[in-house]
Amino acid sequence: MTGMFLFFLSASWLNAEELENKEIIIVSESWAYATERDGTGLYWDIMRQVYEPLGYKVSYFTTNYSRSAYLVKNQKMDIFLGSYIDEQENILYPRWHFDAEQVAAAYKPSVIKEWKGEESLQGRTIGWVKGYGYDEYLVKFNFAIQEVKNRRQGLSLVDSERIDMLIDAYSEIEEAFEGNNKVDRRDFAVAVLTNLKLYPGFSDSERGETLRDIYDERFELLLYNGEIAALFEQYEWEFFPFEVTHSN
């Protein structure tokens, strides 16, 4: 096992030497405790642990999800967080995810009287934030999609019964309730639909390919030596989406 780690580390150093520009720009939507605007958060820390020991400077930028993907597709930035596997075209995906997201639906029990999991999507009008492609990862029931500008708008549309439910990460839905005094949380139910792995997306270029390879090598090393688990524990994350026996 030690020999394997040393191989990964040496391979990462070789790849790192191929890149002249040592500043890596990572872009993401701002998520609480994960990608805060001030540069703090679990996901930012994971990416720093991956790259900074190799001499890179990790810079961060926050914007909405669709613009994050756009900036990396057009090679204006290097990496965006976090995408479902093969969600975006003209983006390179690694082998390793860095987290998994509990995807949930917020709805009114007065509208959907009996919750039947994904079957409850049948014949409904479903909302989610523009740029999120949840339909690619859900059971193929027949439903209409209405993209919304943000989660607060989505909850308001559910509240006024203009759409039947809002789909998003469970934690993001609950946070949106806290910041929205126009709806009453007691009128809603929130049910988990599925878990989806989250990946970094890399620019489709030689530089992006090298950064992806470094990420896979370094992330695997950090996972098996326990550093990723330590970060999840530090942030008191809800669950650890990896099945590994790491070394001490």
VEXDREN-2710 file (C-alpha; in Angstrom, 1 decimal):
% VEXDREN-2710
k/r/px/py/pz
1/MET/0.0/0.0/0.0
2/THR/2.8/2.4/0.8
3/GLY/4.4/1.7/-2.5
4/MET/1.2/2.5/-4.3
5/PHE/0.9/5.8/-2.5
6/LEU/4.5/6.7/-3.4
7/PHE/3.7/5.8/-7.0
8/PHE/0.6/8.1/-7.0
9/LEU/2.6/10.9/-5.5
10/SER/5.5/10.7/-7.9
11/ALA/3.1/10.5/-10.8
12/SER/1.3/13.6/-9.6
13/TRP/4.6/15.5/-9.4
14/LEU/5.5/14.5/-12.9
15/ASN/2.1/15.7/-14.2
16/ALA/2.4/18.9/-12.1
17/GLU/5.7/19.8/-13.8
18/GLU/4.0/19.8/-17.2
19/LEU/1.9/22.9/-16.3
20/GLU/3.7/26.2/-16.4
21/ASN/0.8/28.2/-14.9
22/LYS/0.6/27.2/-11.2
23/GLU/-2.6/29.1/-10.5
24/ILE/-5.7/27.0/-10.6
25/ILE/-9.0/28.8/-10.8
26/ILE/-11.9/26.9/-9.4
27/VAL/-15.5/28.2/-9.7
28/SER/-18.7/27.1/-8.0
29/GLU/-22.0/28.1/-6.8
30/SER/-21.8/29.3/-3.2
31/TRP/-22.9/26.5/-0.9
32/ALA/-23.0/26.9/2.9
33/TYR/-20.1/25.3/4.7
34/ALA/-18.8/23.9/1.3
35/THR/-18.0/26.7/-1.0
36/GLU/-18.4/29.9/0.9
37/ARG/-17.7/33.2/-0.8
38/ASP/-14.8/34.0/1.5
39/GLY/-12.9/30.8/0.4
40/THR/-13.9/28.7/3.4
41/GLY/-15.7/25.4/3.2
42/LEU/-15.3/21.7/2.9
43/TYR/-15.1/21.5/-0.9
44/TRP/-12.6/24.4/-1.2
45/ASP/-10.5/22.7/1.5
46/ILE/-10.6/19.4/-0.4
47/MET/-9.3/21.0/-3.6
48/ARG/-6.6/22.9/-1.7
49/GLN/-5.4/19.6/-0.2
50/VAL/-5.3/18.0/-3.6
51/TYR/-3.3/20.7/-5.4
52/GLU/-1.5/23.0/-3.0
53/PRO/1.1/20.4/-1.7
54/LEU/2.2/20.2/-5.3
55/GLY/3.0/23.9/-5.4
56/TYR/-0.2/25.2/-7.0
57/LYS/-2.1/28.3/-5.9
58/VAL/-5.8/27.5/-5.7
59/SER/-8.0/30.6/-6.4
60/TYR/-11.8/30.4/-6.0
61/PHE/-14.7/32.2/-7.6
62/THR/-18.4/32.0/-6.9
63/THR/-21.3/32.4/-9.3
64/ASN/-24.4/30.4/-10.3
65/TYR/-24.2/26.9/-11.5
66/SER/-24.8/27.4/-15.2
67/ARG/-22.3/30.2/-15.4
68/SER/-19.7/28.0/-13.6
69/ALA/-20.1/25.3/-16.2
70/TYR/-19.9/28.0/-19.0
71/LEU/-16.7/29.5/-17.7
72/VAL/-14.9/26.1/-17.7
73/LYS/-16.3/25.0/-21.0
74/ASN/-14.9/28.1/-22.5
75/GLN/-11.6/27.6/-20.7
76/LYS/-11.8/30.9/-18.8
77/MET/-11.4/28.9/-15.6
78/ASP/-10.0/25.5/-14.9
79/ILE/-12.5/23.5/-12.7
80/PHE/-16.1/23.8/-11.6
81/LEU/-17.9/22.2/-8.6
82/GLY/-19.9/20.1/-8.4
83/SER/-21.5/18.2/-11.3
84/TYR/-23.2/14.9/-11.7
85/ILE/-21.2/12.4/-13.9
86/ASP/-21.4/13.3/-17.6
87/GLU/-24.0/16.0/-16.8
88/GLN/-22.3/18.6/-19.0
89/GLU/-21.0/18.2/-22.6
90/ASN/-17.4/19.3/-23.5
91/ILE/-16.3/18.8/-19.9
92/LEU/-13.8/16.2/-18.6
93/TYR/-14.8/14.1/-15.6
94/PRO/-12.6/12.3/-13.2
95/ARG/-13.0/8.8/-11.7
96/TRP/-13.4/10.1/-8.1
97/HIS/-16.4/12.0/-6.8
98/PHE/-15.7/14.3/-3.8
99/ASP/-19.2/14.1/-2.2
100/ALA/-22.7/12.8/-2.8
101/GLU/-25.9/14.9/-2.7
102/GLN/-29.2/13.9/-1.2
103/VAL/-31.7/15.1/-3.9
104/ALA/-35.0/15.9/-2.4
105/ALA/-38.5/17.2/-3.4
106/ALA/-40.3/20.0/-1.5
107/TYR/-44.0/19.8/-2.0
108/LYS/-47.3/20.6/-0.2
109/PRO/-49.1/17.6/1.3
110/SER/-52.3/19.5/0.4
111/VAL/-51.4/19.1/-3.3
112/ILE/-49.7/15.7/-3.2
113/LYS/-51.7/13.8/-0.6
114/GLU/-49.8/10.5/-0.8
115/TRP/-46.0/10.5/-1.4
116/LYS/-44.8/7.5/-3.4
117/GLY/-41.2/8.4/-4.0
118/GLU/-40.2/9.0/-7.6
119/GLU/-43.6/7.7/-8.8
120/SER/-45.1/10.9/-7.4
121/LEU/-43.4/12.8/-10.3
122/GLN/-45.8/11.2/-12.8
123/GLY/-47.9/13.9/-14.5
124/ARG/-46.6/16.7/-12.3
125/THR/-45.0/20.0/-13.0
126/ILE/-41.5/19.9/-11.5
127/GLY/-39.3/22.9/-10.8
128/TRP/-35.5/23.1/-10.4
129/VAL/-32.8/25.8/-10.7
130/LYS/-31.9/26.7/-14.2
131/GLY/-28.9/24.6/-15.5
132/TYR/-29.6/21.6/-13.3
133/GLY/-30.4/18.5/-15.3
134/TYR/-32.2/16.3/-12.8
135/ASP/-34.3/14.6/-15.4
136/GLU/-31.2/12.7/-16.6
137/TYR/-30.9/11.0/-13.2
138/LEU/-34.5/10.3/-12.2
139/VAL/-36.8/7.5/-13.1
140/LYS/-38.3/8.3/-16.5
141/PHE/-41.8/9.3/-15.5
142/ASN/-43.7/11.7/-17.6
143/PHE/-43.5/15.2/-16.0
144/ALA/-43.2/18.8/-17.1
145/ILE/-40.1/20.8/-16.2
146/GLN/-40.1/24.5/-15.2
147/GLU/-36.7/26.0/-14.5
148/VAL/-36.5/28.7/-11.9
149/LYS/-34.0/31.5/-11.2
150/ASN/-33.3/30.4/-7.6
151/ARG/-34.6/28.2/-4.8
152/ARG/-36.6/31.0/-3.2
153/GLN/-38.6/31.5/-6.4
154/GLY/-39.1/27.8/-6.7
155/LEU/-40.6/27.5/-3.2
156/SER/-42.8/30.5/-3.8
157/LEU/-44.1/28.8/-7.0
158/VAL/-44.8/25.6/-5.0
159/ASP/-46.5/27.6/-2.3
160/SER/-48.8/29.3/-4.9
161/GLU/-49.4/25.9/-6.5
162/ARG/-48.1/27.1/-9.9
163/ILE/-45.7/24.1/-9.8
164/ASP/-46.2/20.8/-7.8
165/MET/-42.7/20.5/-6.3
166/LEU/-39.2/21.9/-6.3
167/ILE/-36.3/19.4/-6.6
168/ASP/-32.8/20.3/-5.3
169/ALA/-30.3/19.1/-2.7
170/TYR/-32.0/18.5/0.6
171/SER/-29.7/20.9/2.5
172/GLU/-30.2/23.6/-0.1
173/ILE/-34.0/23.4/0.2
174/GLU/-33.9/23.6/4.0
175/GLU/-31.5/26.6/3.8
176/ALA/-33.9/28.3/1.3
177/PHE/-36.7/27.9/3.7
178/GLU/-34.7/29.8/6.3
179/GLY/-34.1/32.7/4.0
180/ASN/-37.6/33.0/2.7
181/ASN/-40.2/34.7/4.9
182/LYS/-42.8/34.6/2.2
183/VAL/-43.6/30.9/2.7
184/ASP/-44.4/28.9/5.8
185/ARG/-42.2/25.8/6.2
186/ARG/-45.1/24.1/8.1
187/ASP/-47.1/24.0/4.8
188/PHE/-44.4/21.9/3.1
189/ALA/-43.0/18.4/3.2
190/VAL/-39.5/17.5/2.0
191/ALA/-38.7/13.9/0.9
192/VAL/-35.4/12.5/-0.3
193/LEU/-35.6/11.1/-3.9
194/THR/-32.1/9.8/-4.5
195/ASN/-28.4/10.2/-3.8
196/LEU/-26.2/11.5/-6.6
197/LYS/-22.4/11.6/-6.6
198/LEU/-20.7/15.1/-7.1
199/TYR/-17.7/15.5/-9.3
200/PRO/-15.4/18.4/-10.3
201/GLY/-15.6/19.2/-14.0
202/PHE/-12.4/20.1/-15.9
203/SER/-11.9/22.1/-19.1
204/ASP/-11.7/19.9/-22.2
205/SER/-8.0/20.8/-22.9
206/GLU/-4.5/19.4/-22.3
207/ARG/-4.3/21.5/-19.2
208/GLY/-7.7/20.2/-18.0
209/GLU/-6.7/16.6/-18.7
210/THR/-3.5/17.0/-16.6
211/LEU/-5.4/18.6/-13.7
212/ARG/-8.0/15.8/-13.9
213/ASP/-5.2/13.2/-13.7
214/ILE/-3.6/14.9/-10.8
215/TYR/-7.0/15.2/-9.0
216/ASP/-7.6/11.4/-9.4
217/GLU/-4.2/10.5/-8.2
218/ARG/-4.1/12.9/-5.3
219/PHE/-7.7/12.4/-4.2
220/GLU/-7.2/8.6/-4.0
221/LEU/-4.1/9.1/-1.9
222/LEU/-5.8/11.4/0.5
223/LEU/-8.8/9.2/0.7
224/TYR/-6.8/6.1/1.6
225/ASN/-4.6/7.9/4.1
226/GLY/-7.6/9.3/6.0
227/GLU/-7.2/13.0/5.1
228/ILE/-10.5/13.2/3.3
229/ALA/-12.3/11.6/6.2
230/ALA/-10.7/14.0/8.6
231/LEU/-12.0/17.0/6.6
232/PHE/-15.5/15.5/6.6
233/GLU/-15.3/15.1/10.4
234/GLN/-13.9/18.6/10.8
235/TYR/-17.0/20.0/9.1
236/GLU/-19.3/17.6/10.8
237/TRP/-20.7/16.6/7.4
238/GLU/-23.9/14.6/7.4
239/PHE/-22.5/11.5/5.8
240/PHE/-19.3/10.2/4.3
241/PRO/-20.0/8.9/0.7
242/PHE/-17.1/6.5/0.4
243/GLU/-16.6/2.9/1.3
244/VAL/-12.9/2.6/2.1
245/THR/-10.6/1.3/4.8
246/HIS/-8.0/4.0/5.1
247/SER/-4.5/3.6/6.6
248/ASN/-3.4/5.5/9.7
END
